[in-house]
Amino acid sequence: MAGHSKFKNIQHRKGAQDKKRAQIFNKWGKEITVAAKLGGGDPNMNPRLRLAITKAKADNMPNDRIDRAIKNGTGEGNDANYEDIRYEGYGPGGVAVIVDCLTDNRNRSASEVRSTFSKYGGNMGETGSVSFMFDRVGQVVYPMSKASFDDMFEAAVECGAMDVEEDEGSYVIYCGDTDFGAVSSGLESKFGEPSEGGLIWKPQNTIDLDQEKAENLLKLVDALEDLDDVQTVTANFDVSDEVLAKLAG
């Protein structure tokens, strides 16, 4: 699962090997276009764009497609104008689910997301129906090999971060959503490119699920992620190591 390991059951995303290349490139193309539109086409001055390009290249997206997506965002291309849309609802087990989309057709996205919720035992709600249970924060992740905890914590606080946590060989730095650019740029100048970064929905509390409910919820998450307009799916659930082992088996 992509996303930092601490949220492997919360921000669950299928690996690139489970997706068609065209779908992967489509998702990154949208993200790069929107990032360039909001922050400019120079990745050195635009952390969101720089991170999107890095991840797109890791998924083997061709440079010409990356360049075209940047031009679309800066107004030099002719592709569709994408916008951020958030859908919210409940999945099996009463788990709160947030679906972030980039789309050029609101009606299509809403219809597809709503029908997917219904098909897999969930219910799509109104905007704001579950997001109050999450905090919108910036997250930057570095391997522990980059620095001692004290050095990372001191640098993060100096850049404007709120907190630093240790998790399975990594430092997870959290900051306000509006501070993400400054924090990520400041840390990158000291420690180089992070292993992960971006804005996330951090749940205030999580719901523990047994194997059956976890399986049903993951079917919903996987189906939502397979929709072309969906970029990320976040849910406030967790499962025990025992259940994780059974799911993996």
Secondary structure, DSSP 8 states (H G I E B T S, - for coil): --S-GGGTTTS----GGGS-HHHHHHHHHHHHHHHHHHH-S-GGG-HHHHHHHHHHHHTT--HHHHHHHHHHHHTSS-S---EEEEEEEE-GGG-EEEEEEEES-HHHHHHHHHHHHHHTT-EEE-TTSSGGGEEEEEEEEEEGGGS-HHHHHHHHHHHT-SEEEEETTEEEEEEEGGGHHHHHHHHHHHH-S-SEEEEEEEESS-EE--HHHHHHHHHHHHHHHTSTTEEEEEE-EE--HHHHHHHH-
